[in-house]
């Protein structure tokens, strides 16, 4: 029943968005076409070749961003859906928990804190679903393993959205950031953050600001844990 419901969801998403691109770090290739039998191996490449209206399915695995930067920019009206099986790209009953699609980086330079891991900019219709963002590589730690706070004004949230239309962030796990977990700056449209787990971040778990009274944000059924801020 759950599987059938997930399939209906995916069909509904396909009706809103256009073409489909498949990403697999295990079975894809850098020069893949993005088709189901020839997936690309990196999410940043999938975003690069996507067109407005496309849906990107990202198979389980760990993704590091271009040159290990741990950063992805979404400047198109697209859907990105993780937590799917490899090869078949089908959803499972437990989504991202069974088929973890993990975004992280291997750049140990603290300057990466100044840029968000996912930056959504200038878009009007974006869906980000079932991704796990591990921000631990961006941090400096003391001998006890605790994050050493940096200048709070120079640290970006792990997901930062600057949008003028509809935005949905759903089923994501966001943790170990030295700034906010998710920050949305909207100039219009409807934003939604739901069913996310956000923990061990400095600053707000979810932040929403708007320059227009018409902008709306629904925040539902999230778990925000161990959020702390230096005085």
C-alpha distance (Angstrom), angle and dihedral (degrees) to the residues before:
residue distance angle dihedral
X1 . . .
X2 3.81 . .
X3 3.80 91.4 .
X4 3.82 90.6 51.1
X5 3.81 89.8 49.8
X6 3.81 90.8 51.5
X7 3.79 91.1 49.9
X8 3.82 90.1 51.4
X9 3.80 88.6 51.2
X10 3.79 91.4 52.4
X11 3.79 92.1 48.2
X12 3.80 89.4 50.6
X13 3.79 90.8 50.2
X14 3.80 90.4 49.6
X15 3.78 88.8 54.2
X16 3.81 90.4 56.8
X17 3.78 96.6 40.9
X18 3.80 127.8 46.7
X19 3.81 129.7 -136.2
X20 3.80 127.5 11.5
X21 3.80 131.1 -121.2
X22 3.80 124.0 -171.5
X23 3.81 125.4 -150.5
X24 3.81 127.2 -168.4
X25 3.78 125.2 165.9
X26 3.82 90.4 -165.5
X27 3.80 101.4 45.4
X28 3.79 104.4 16.5
X29 3.80 130.2 94.8
X30 3.79 131.9 -138.8
X31 3.81 89.4 -120.6
X32 3.80 95.5 39.8
X33 3.78 118.3 138.3
X34 3.79 93.5 -128.5
X35 3.81 92.1 -116.7
X36 3.80 118.2 131.8
X37 3.83 91.6 -102.3
X38 3.81 92.6 43.6
X39 3.82 108.1 35.5
X40 3.78 123.0 177.1
X41 3.78 116.0 -114.4
X42 3.80 100.2 -133.8
X43 3.78 134.2 51.8
X44 3.79 93.6 -139.7
X45 3.81 89.1 57.6
X46 3.80 90.3 48.7
X47 3.81 89.8 54.0
X48 3.79 90.4 45.8
X49 3.81 94.2 57.1
X50 3.80 95.2 38.1
X51 3.78 121.7 107.2
X52 3.76 129.0 -150.6
X53 3.79 108.3 -71.7
X54 3.82 97.0 25.5
X55 3.81 126.1 131.5
X56 3.82 119.4 -141.1
X57 3.81 118.0 -156.3
X58 3.80 112.8 -159.9
X59 3.81 117.6 -160.7
X60 3.77 124.0 -142.5
X61 3.79 115.7 -74.3
X62 3.80 141.0 85.3
X63 3.80 119.8 -68.7
X64 3.81 123.0 -165.5
X65 3.79 105.9 -172.7
X66 3.79 126.5 -121.4
X67 3.82 110.3 -29.9
X68 3.79 89.3 -6.6
X69 3.80 92.0 -66.3
X70 3.78 95.5 137.8
X71 3.79 89.5 -136.4
X72 3.81 133.2 119.0
X73 3.80 128.1 -179.3
X74 3.80 120.3 -154.1
X75 3.80 109.0 -163.5
X76 3.80 97.4 153.6
X77 3.79 135.4 73.3
X78 3.80 97.7 -102.2
X79 3.80 143.2 132.1
X80 3.81 121.1 -123.8
X81 3.81 115.4 -165.8
X82 3.81 123.3 -178.1
X83 3.78 132.4 175.3
X84 3.80 95.5 71.5
X85 3.79 129.9 131.4
X86 3.76 120.9 -93.4
X87 3.82 118.8 -108.2
X88 3.83 94.6 7.3
X89 3.84 95.5 44.6
X90 3.77 89.1 -150.5
X91 3.82 121.1 150.3
X92 3.79 120.5 -113.4
X93 3.78 131.3 -145.4
X94 3.78 92.9 -103.6
X95 3.82 98.2 39.1
X96 3.78 116.0 -165.5
X97 3.80 92.9 9.2
X98 3.83 93.6 64.8
X99 3.80 98.0 33.4
X100 3.77 103.1 30.3
X101 3.81 113.5 -158.7
X102 3.81 100.5 -163.8
X103 3.80 124.0 -168.7
X104 3.79 115.7 -162.9
X105 3.81 138.9 128.1
X106 3.79 143.2 -126.8
X107 3.79 98.1 -143.3
X108 3.81 107.8 112.1
X109 3.79 94.5 -171.3
X110 3.80 111.9 117.5
X111 3.80 89.9 -142.3
X112 3.80 86.7 81.1
X113 3.81 87.2 72.6
X114 3.80 88.4 74.4
X115 3.80 91.2 66.9
X116 3.81 126.3 58.3
X117 3.78 119.6 -117.4
X118 3.81 89.7 -128.0
X119 3.79 116.0 26.1
X120 3.79 114.6 -172.8
X121 3.78 108.1 -168.7
X122 3.79 136.5 176.3
X123 3.79 95.4 -9.3
X124 3.80 134.0 139.0
X125 3.82 105.4 -166.8
X126 3.82 119.2 27.9
X127 3.80 133.8 153.0
X128 3.83 122.8 -169.1
X129 3.79 113.0 -177.9
X130 3.82 139.1 172.0
X131 3.80 98.9 -2.2
X132 3.81 124.6 141.9
X133 3.82 113.9 -145.2
X134 3.81 114.4 -161.4
X135 3.80 108.9 -169.5
X136 3.80 96.1 175.9
X137 3.81 94.1 107.2
X138 3.82 89.8 64.3
X139 3.77 95.6 59.4
X140 3.76 139.8 89.6
X141 3.81 114.0 -137.3
X142 3.79 133.2 -158.5
X143 3.80 124.6 -134.1
X144 3.78 90.5 -87.3
X145 3.78 91.9 56.7
X146 3.80 95.8 -108.0
X147 3.80 122.8 136.2
X148 3.80 113.6 -100.6
X149 3.83 105.4 -139.0
X150 3.79 116.8 -123.8
X151 3.78 128.1 -156.1
X152 3.81 99.5 -52.1
X153 3.81 92.3 -145.9
X154 3.80 92.2 59.7
X155 3.80 98.6 47.4
X156 3.80 119.5 93.1
X157 3.81 126.4 -149.9
X158 3.79 116.6 -104.1
X159 3.82 90.1 -115.1
X160 3.79 116.5 30.0
X161 3.79 118.7 178.0
X162 3.80 124.3 -170.2
X163 3.78 103.8 -178.6
X164 3.77 143.0 155.1
X165 3.80 99.1 -162.4
X166 3.78 143.2 27.1
X167 3.81 119.3 -22.2
X168 3.80 130.0 175.8
X169 3.80 125.1 -172.1
X170 3.78 108.5 -177.9
X171 3.80 138.4 168.4
X172 3.80 94.1 -0.3
X173 3.81 127.9 145.0
X174 3.81 114.4 -144.8
X175 3.79 120.9 -178.5
X176 3.82 149.4 151.4
X177 3.79 97.7 30.8
X178 3.79 124.5 152.0
X179 3.81 89.9 -144.5
X180 3.79 135.8 31.2
X181 3.77 118.9 -33.8
X182 3.82 97.7 -134.4
X183 3.79 125.9 2.5
X184 3.80 123.9 -176.8
X185 3.78 123.1 -168.2
X186 3.80 107.4 -173.0
X187 3.77 133.3 -176.4
X188 3.80 94.6 -176.5
X189 3.78 146.4 -25.0
X190 3.79 131.6 57.9
X191 3.79 122.7 -54.6
X192 3.78 124.9 -168.9
X193 3.80 133.5 -170.8
X194 3.79 112.2 -176.6
X195 3.79 142.2 158.3
X196 3.81 92.4 7.1
X197 3.81 128.6 142.3
X198 3.81 113.0 -143.4
X199 3.79 118.9 178.6
X200 3.81 146.7 157.2
X201 3.79 95.0 18.7
X202 3.79 127.9 138.8
X203 3.80 111.9 -124.5
X204 3.78 127.0 10.9
X205 3.77 121.3 -9.6
X206 3.82 91.4 -144.0
X207 3.80 125.0 10.4
X208 3.82 127.0 -176.4
X209 3.79 126.3 -175.1
X210 3.79 129.6 169.3
X211 3.77 138.1 -170.4
X212 3.82 91.7 -158.7
X213 3.80 131.0 59.7
X214 3.80 89.3 -141.5
X215 3.81 92.7 65.8
X216 3.80 115.9 100.1
X217 3.80 134.3 -170.7
X218 3.82 126.2 -166.4
X219 3.82 114.9 -160.3
X220 3.80 110.5 -171.8
X221 3.82 139.6 164.6
X222 3.81 97.3 -7.8
X223 3.80 127.3 145.9
X224 3.80 115.2 -139.7
X225 3.81 111.9 -174.4
X226 3.82 137.8 174.6
X227 3.78 94.0 1.9
X228 3.78 110.2 165.4
X229 3.76 139.5 172.0
X230 3.78 133.3 -160.1
X231 3.81 114.3 -120.6
